[in-house]
């Protein structure tokens, strides 16, 4: 930071002072601070420089000039600006739903920075606090996520730090639907649950827990989803099943039904088509018994493509 004053050839003595302390007198350095150096001492200008300025350098500086007639002084007041810095902020926090939290963000700078808190969420609008402290009473699961503290004073770009708030809550089953499956086919029952921490799932039938490894049945668990898979459904598998989701805060359950879904077989369809095609029409205008053979042959010729198409779709 350079400090200078203008002089002329009438000047006999010149010095720079900080308050009452002499920094330089002519070419002689009086202070011990290595950051203060002489820049120029000419017939027109006398200047010094303070390197690596900090807040303790703020204050009045005086250029004192002595001429043959009388002394003159030129004074400048140095104002030191400091970019904002967050020196203290709350750590990430995990809290149960319904409790209260307090977040702190302390910042320094010159001029004193403005501190604001903002919830980083698609549903959040604007600032949630324009203070160093953020208080949330009875926090809900929708209020979980990142909270951003910003400190600004127009000296430099704002400084931003984030705190992650995790809100714990008991499981809530959001989807549990029954399904119909024919005998011999693969069937799947699904149970979705929202919870923090993630829910652990268990399946029951008639108060008996289904364990992994049971023949023909597999349980697949993910953080928010559990599947009960039947690879070859039998009559014994049909009925009501209970999905239980639990974590350290509680548990919930839902009843899900696996029911039989009848599927017509190819032999049944073929028998129905044959019966329709080979039964003679007894109504008005029916052909005589002599022409029945010809009519049946025509019906079979018409039926053949239909049977071929059905078998191709079946396999």
N, C-alpha and C positions, 0 to 999 in steps of 0.2 A: 504494500500500500504506500505509494509515494506522497510526500508532503513537500510543497514548494512555496517560496515567496519571491517576489520580484524586487530586485535591488538596482542601484545605479552606482556611478563612480564616486559619489559623495560618501558612500558607506565606508566606515573605518573598521567597524566590528559587527559581527552577525552571529546569532546563536539560535538553536531550536531547543525548546523546553517543553516538558510534559508536566503540567501543573507547575510545581516549583523545582522540579528536577531538570538539570541541564543534560540534554542528550548529546548535542554537538555544539562546540564553540569554534567557529572558523573550520579549520581542518582537523581539529583535535576532538577526539571522542571522549566524552566524560562518563557515559553510562557503560555498564558491564554486559548489557544484553547483546548477544551476538546477532540478533535478528535486526538490529538497527544499524544501517549502513549509510554512508554519505554518497549521494548520487552526483551532485554537482556543486561547485563553488566558483562561480564566474562573476564577471562584472554586472551581469544582468539577472542571474538566478542563483538561488541558494536552496538546495533540496536534499531531503533525506528519504529513506524508504524503510518501512517496517515490514519485514518478511513474516509469512505464516501468522497473519493476524488472528488473535483470539479475543474473546469477550473482555479479557482483562486490559486490553489495549484501548478500550473505549474511554473517551473523555476529551478534555481540551488540550490542544497543542498550540504553542505560541512561537512565532518567529520574531525575535527581538533584533532590531537594527539600530546601530549607533552611528550618527553622522557628526559633522563638526558642530552643527547647531544644536540638535536635540535628538533624543532617542524616539524611535517609532516601533510599534508592535503590530503584528498581523496574527489574528487568532482564527483557528478552525476547530470545530468540534467533530471528533471522529465517532460515528455511530456504526457499530459492528452488527451485521445481520448474520444469523445462523440458520441454516436450513433445518427443518423439523427432523426430530429423531425420536422414535418410540423406545423408551428406556425400560418400560415394564408393561407386561401384558399377561392376562390370565392364560393358564395352560388349558389344553383340550380337556373337556369335562364330560362325564357320563352321569346321568341323573334319571331317577324314576319319574314317570309322568305324574303331574300334580304337585311336584315340589317347586321351590323357589330357587332361582339362581341369580348370582351377581357377577358380572364381568367387569374387569378393570383394564384401562389402557392409559398409561401415563406417558406424556410426550414433552420434550424440551425443544427450545428454539427461540430465536429473537427475530421479529417479535413473537410473543407467545403463540403457539399454534392453536388452531381450532381442531377439536377432536370430535369425530362423529362415528356412530356405529350403524351398520347396515346388515340386514339379513339377506344372505345370498340365496334366494329362492324364487322360482317362477311366479309364485303367488304374492311375494313381498313387494310392497310399494313404498318407495322413498326411504327416509332414515327412520330407524327405530329409536335412536337416541342421539342428541346433540350435546353430549357430555362425556367425560372420561369414564363414567360408570353407567353400566346397562343393567337394569333390574327387570327380571321377568317373574311375575307371580303366577303360580299354578301352571307351569309350562305344559304344553300339549305336544303330542307326537308330530303335529304339523309344524311346530316351531323348532324342530331339530334341523341340523345342517350347519353350514359355515356362517360365522358372523365376522364381518370385516370391519376393522378399526382403521380409520384414515386420519392422519395428522397433516395439516397444511397451514402455511403462513405466507404464501405468495413469494417466498424467497427462492424456492426450488419446487420441483414436482412433489406432490403429496407422497407421504410415506404410508404404505399399507401393510397391515399384518392381519392374519386370520386366526380365529379360534373355532375349533370343531365342537359342536354340542350334540351329544348323542342322547336321545330320549328313549328310555326303556319302557316297554309296556307289555302286558300279557297277550297271549295269542288270541287272534280273532279269525275264525274260519270264514273266508270270503266266498268259497265255492265248494260245493259237495253235491254232486248230481248222481242219481241212479242211472243204470244203463241196462239195456236188454241185449242178450247174447244167445244165439242158438246153441244147442248141445253140440259139443265137439269143436266149437270155434274158440278163438282167443278173445278174452275179455279184460277190460281195464277199468278199475274204479280210481277216481282222482279226488284228492283232498288238498285244497290250497288254504294256507293260513299265513296271515301277516303278524309278525312279532319281532321284538328286539329285546334280548338276543333272539336269534333264530329259533324257531320251535323245533322240538323233537317229536316225531310222529310214532304212534303205535296203532295197530289195527286189531280189532276184536270181532269175534262172531260168537253169539250166545255166551257172552262173558268169558270166553276163552281167547287168550291172546294168540295171534298168528305170528309165528316166529320165522325168521329167514331160514330158508333151506327146506321148507315143507315141500313135498313132492308136487310138482305141477303149479306151484304158487311162488311168486317172487315179489319182494317189497323193494321199491326204489325210492330213496329219500333224497331230497334236495333241500336247500335252505328254506324255501317257502312252498314246497310242493312234495306230496307223497303219492306214489302210485302202487296199487295192489293189482298185480298182473296174474291172470289165469291163462295158462298156455293151452289147456284143453278142458273147456268147461263141461262139468258133469252135472247130473241132477242134484247131487249132494252139495254142489257149490252155491246153488241158488238160495237167496235169503237176505236178511238184513245184516249189514256190517257197520261197525262203529269206528270212526276215525277220531283219535285223541291227539290233540296238539298241546304241548306243554313247554314252559320254560321256568326260570327261577321265580317269576312273578305270578304264575298261575297256570291254569289249564282250561281247555274247552273241548267239546266233542260234537260230532254230527253223525247222524244215521244215514247210511247210503245203502240202496237196495240193488242187488244183482238179480234180475228177473229173466225168465225164459222168453225168448223171442222165437216164435214158430216160423220156420222157413220151408216153403213147399219144395219137395224133392222132384227130381227129373222124372222118376217113374210115375209119380202122382200126376204131373202135368201131361205125360204121354198117355196115361190111361184116360184122362179127361178128354184129350183131343180125339183119341180112338173112339170113345163112346159117342161123341158128338158126330163124328164123320160117318160111323157105320149104322147109326139108328135111322131106319127109314121114316120118311115124313108121312104121317097118316092123315093129313088135312086135305082140304079140297084140292083137286088137281094132282093128287099123288100119282106117280107112275105105276104101271102094272107090275106084277111080280116078274114078268118076262124081262123087263128093262132094268130090274134092280141090279143085276150083275154089272151092266154097263155103267150105271150111275155110281156104283161103289168103286169101280176102277177109276173113274174120273175123279171121285173124291180123294182116293189115295194118291193119285198123281198130283193133285193140288196140295195135298198135305205134306208130301215129301220135302219140299224146300223149307217149310216151316219147322219140321223136325230137325233138319240139318242145322238151321240157324240157331235153334234152341240149344242143341248139343255143343255148338261152337262157343256160344256165350257162357255155357256152364263150365267149360274147361278152359 
